[in-house]
Amino acid sequence: MEDHYHYEDSLFPTSTLIPVTVICLLLFLVGVTGNAMTILIIQHFKDMKTTTNLYLSSMAVSDLVIFLSLPFDLYRLWKYTPWVFGELVCRLSHYINEGCTYATILHITALSVERYLAICFPLKAKVLATKQRVKFVILAMWGFALLSATPVIFLVGVEYDNDTHLDDSTRQCKPTRYAIASGLLHTTIWVSTVYFFCPMFCLIFLYGSIGRKLWRSKGDLQGPSAMGRKRSHKQTIKILGE
């Protein structure tokens, strides 16, 4: 017989909560440990501070913050009401999650652009992809991501089942009634959708161009300079795989 027992104010049965919680805790441990080690290693060793690793280090910060906010999501799974962490934590947790998600997407796109330049335009890449420029791009991406997520601060909050009789046991951290009624919540959803599809189309174009470049280079792996071309071809594949 299926277990439909719900734990107190949770929206899900314990048969669902327990395995989901175990998986989330494992992801939390692996994610926090892995991203923290990535940041420490890249920052500690000077020779590790390549342009690619600068992107990876910054993206690890974003992922680390997302993992550190996971306990709040687990709390809401087990106890949807009441929300006990207050209005500020409610708004900031949603804002930080949204901003860091946007930042991660932008970092993945920027890394793909760097690989595209390194493979298809290696000479231009050496001039354009300097450490100082990469640091500026990273700051710009963080600024743009956090700015894009700003509306979330004003669209979520602590809501009650009945606004006229505020019962503390019904406190919930969720989109406000105003956000839903005004249509602003739908606008934010569209922004999130754009953040997903635009980078996806960009990645399809970039890796399609890289694949075409590698395919065409196969025909150049013959002749008196074949060994040099093969080394260059292997280096290109190595750059793509990093």
C-alpha positions as CSV (number, residue, x, y, z in Angstrom):
1,M,0.0,0.0,0.0
2,E,1.4,3.4,-1.0
3,D,2.4,5.7,1.8
4,H,0.4,8.9,1.6
5,Y,1.3,10.2,5.0
6,H,2.2,13.9,4.9
7,Y,4.7,15.3,7.4
8,E,2.9,18.1,9.3
9,D,2.6,21.1,6.8
10,S,4.5,19.6,3.9
11,L,2.9,19.4,0.5
12,F,4.5,16.0,-0.2
13,P,4.3,12.5,1.4
14,T,7.2,11.3,3.5
15,S,7.8,8.6,0.9
16,T,8.8,11.4,-1.5
17,L,10.4,13.7,1.1
18,I,13.0,11.3,2.4
19,P,14.7,10.2,-0.9
20,V,14.6,13.8,-2.2
21,T,16.2,15.0,1.0
22,V,18.9,12.4,0.9
23,I,19.7,13.3,-2.7
24,C,19.7,17.0,-1.9
25,L,22.1,16.5,1.0
26,L,24.5,14.5,-1.1
27,L,24.4,17.2,-3.8
28,F,24.9,19.8,-1.1
29,L,28.0,18.1,0.2
30,V,29.5,17.4,-3.2
31,G,28.6,20.8,-4.6
32,V,29.9,22.8,-1.7
33,T,33.1,20.8,-1.4
34,G,33.8,20.7,-5.1
35,N,33.2,24.4,-5.8
36,A,35.0,25.5,-2.7
37,M,38.1,23.5,-3.7
38,T,37.9,24.9,-7.2
39,I,37.9,28.4,-5.9
40,L,40.8,27.8,-3.4
41,I,43.0,25.9,-5.9
42,I,42.7,28.5,-8.6
43,Q,43.2,31.4,-6.2
44,H,46.1,29.8,-4.4
45,F,48.3,28.8,-7.4
46,K,49.3,31.6,-9.6
47,D,49.9,29.4,-12.7
48,M,46.3,28.2,-12.5
49,K,45.0,31.7,-13.1
50,T,44.4,31.3,-16.8
51,T,41.6,33.1,-18.6
52,T,39.5,29.9,-18.7
53,N,40.1,29.2,-15.0
54,L,39.1,32.8,-14.1
55,Y,35.7,32.0,-15.7
56,L,35.5,28.7,-13.9
57,S,36.5,30.2,-10.5
58,S,33.8,32.9,-10.9
59,M,31.2,30.3,-11.9
60,A,32.2,28.2,-8.9
61,V,31.3,31.1,-6.7
62,S,27.9,31.4,-8.3
63,D,27.3,27.6,-7.9
64,L,28.6,27.6,-4.3
65,V,26.1,30.3,-3.3
66,I,23.2,28.4,-4.9
67,F,24.2,25.2,-3.0
68,L,24.5,27.1,0.3
69,S,20.9,28.3,-0.2
70,L,19.7,24.7,-0.6
71,P,18.8,24.2,3.1
72,F,16.1,26.9,2.7
73,D,14.5,24.9,-0.1
74,L,14.7,21.7,1.9
75,Y,13.0,23.5,4.8
76,R,10.1,24.5,2.5
77,L,9.8,21.0,1.3
78,W,9.3,19.6,4.8
79,K,7.4,22.6,6.3
80,Y,5.8,24.8,3.7
81,T,4.0,26.8,6.4
82,P,4.8,28.7,8.4
83,W,7.8,30.5,7.0
84,V,9.9,31.4,10.1
85,F,12.9,33.2,8.6
86,G,11.2,36.6,8.0
87,E,10.5,38.9,5.0
88,L,14.2,39.8,4.3
89,V,15.4,36.3,4.1
90,C,12.5,35.4,1.9
91,R,13.2,38.1,-0.6
92,L,17.0,37.7,-0.6
93,S,17.0,34.0,-1.0
94,H,14.9,34.2,-4.1
95,Y,16.9,37.1,-5.5
96,I,20.3,35.5,-4.8
97,N,19.2,32.2,-6.4
98,E,17.8,33.9,-9.5
99,G,20.9,36.2,-9.8
100,C,23.4,33.4,-9.4
101,T,21.5,31.2,-11.9
102,Y,21.6,34.0,-14.5
103,A,25.4,34.5,-13.7
104,T,26.1,30.8,-14.2
105,I,24.3,30.8,-17.6
106,L,26.3,33.9,-18.7
107,H,29.6,32.3,-17.6
108,I,28.9,29.1,-19.6
109,T,28.1,31.3,-22.6
110,A,31.3,33.4,-22.2
111,L,33.4,30.2,-21.8
112,S,31.9,28.9,-25.1
113,V,32.7,32.2,-26.8
114,E,36.3,32.0,-25.6
115,R,36.7,28.4,-26.9
116,Y,35.2,29.5,-30.2
117,L,37.7,32.3,-30.6
118,A,40.6,30.1,-29.5
119,I,39.8,27.4,-32.1
120,C,38.4,29.4,-35.0
121,F,40.4,32.7,-34.6
122,P,43.5,31.7,-32.4
123,L,45.5,34.9,-33.2
124,K,42.6,37.2,-32.4
125,A,41.9,35.2,-29.2
126,K,45.4,35.9,-27.9
127,V,44.8,39.6,-28.3
128,L,41.2,39.8,-27.1
129,A,41.2,37.2,-24.3
130,T,43.6,38.8,-21.9
131,K,43.3,38.4,-18.1
132,Q,42.4,42.0,-17.5
133,R,39.6,41.9,-20.2
134,V,38.3,38.6,-18.8
135,K,38.1,40.1,-15.3
136,F,36.2,43.0,-16.7
137,V,33.8,40.7,-18.6
138,I,33.2,38.7,-15.4
139,L,32.4,41.8,-13.4
140,A,30.1,42.9,-16.2
141,M,28.3,39.6,-16.3
142,W,27.8,39.6,-12.5
143,G,26.4,43.1,-12.6
144,F,24.1,42.3,-15.5
145,A,22.9,39.1,-13.9
146,L,22.2,40.7,-10.5
147,L,20.5,43.7,-12.1
148,S,18.3,41.4,-14.2
149,A,17.2,39.5,-11.1
150,T,16.3,42.7,-9.1
151,P,12.5,42.6,-9.9
152,V,12.4,39.3,-7.9
153,I,13.0,41.2,-4.7
154,F,9.7,43.1,-5.2
155,L,7.7,40.2,-6.5
156,V,8.1,37.7,-3.6
157,G,7.4,38.1,0.1
158,V,5.7,36.7,3.1
159,E,2.0,36.1,2.4
160,Y,-0.9,35.0,4.6
161,D,-4.0,32.9,3.7
162,N,-6.2,35.8,4.8
163,D,-4.9,39.4,4.7
164,T,-7.6,40.6,7.0
165,H,-6.9,38.1,9.8
166,L,-3.1,37.6,9.9
167,D,-2.6,34.1,11.2
168,D,1.1,33.4,11.8
169,S,0.6,29.7,11.2
170,T,-0.2,30.5,7.5
171,R,2.9,32.5,6.7
172,Q,4.3,31.5,3.3
173,C,7.3,32.7,1.3
174,K,6.0,33.0,-2.3
175,P,5.1,35.4,-5.1
176,T,2.9,38.2,-3.8
177,R,-0.8,38.6,-4.8
178,Y,0.2,41.9,-6.4
179,A,2.9,40.3,-8.5
180,I,0.4,37.7,-9.8
181,A,-2.5,40.2,-10.3
182,S,-0.4,42.9,-12.0
183,G,1.2,40.4,-14.5
184,L,4.7,41.4,-13.3
185,L,5.4,37.8,-12.3
186,H,4.7,36.7,-15.9
187,T,7.3,39.3,-17.1
188,T,9.9,37.8,-14.8
189,I,9.1,34.3,-16.2
190,W,9.7,35.7,-19.7
191,V,13.1,37.1,-18.6
192,S,14.0,33.7,-17.3
193,T,12.9,32.1,-20.5
194,V,15.0,34.5,-22.6
195,Y,18.0,33.7,-20.3
196,F,17.5,30.0,-21.2
197,F,16.8,30.1,-25.0
198,C,19.2,32.9,-26.1
199,P,22.3,31.2,-24.6
200,M,21.1,27.9,-25.9
201,F,20.9,29.2,-29.5
202,C,24.3,30.9,-29.0
203,L,25.9,27.6,-27.9
204,I,24.4,25.8,-30.8
205,F,25.9,28.3,-33.2
206,L,29.3,28.4,-31.5
207,Y,29.8,24.6,-31.2
208,G,28.3,24.1,-34.6
209,S,31.0,26.5,-36.0
210,I,33.7,24.7,-33.9
211,G,32.6,21.3,-35.2
212,R,32.6,22.6,-38.8
213,K,36.1,24.0,-38.3
214,L,37.4,20.7,-36.9
215,W,35.7,18.7,-39.8
216,R,37.3,20.9,-42.4
217,S,40.7,20.6,-40.7
218,K,40.7,16.8,-41.2
219,G,41.5,17.4,-44.9
220,D,44.6,19.4,-43.9
221,L,46.2,16.5,-42.0
222,Q,48.2,15.3,-45.0
223,G,51.3,16.5,-46.8
224,P,54.8,17.5,-45.8
225,S,53.7,19.4,-42.7
226,A,51.2,16.7,-41.6
227,M,52.9,16.2,-38.2
228,G,52.6,19.9,-37.3
229,R,49.0,20.0,-38.4
230,K,48.2,16.9,-36.4
231,R,49.7,18.5,-33.2
232,S,47.7,21.6,-33.9
233,H,44.5,19.5,-34.4
234,K,45.1,17.7,-31.1
235,Q,45.6,21.0,-29.4
236,T,42.3,22.3,-30.8
237,I,40.5,19.2,-29.5
238,K,42.1,19.6,-26.1
239,I,41.0,23.3,-25.9
240,L,37.4,22.2,-26.8
241,G,37.4,19.5,-24.1
242,E,38.7,21.6,-21.3
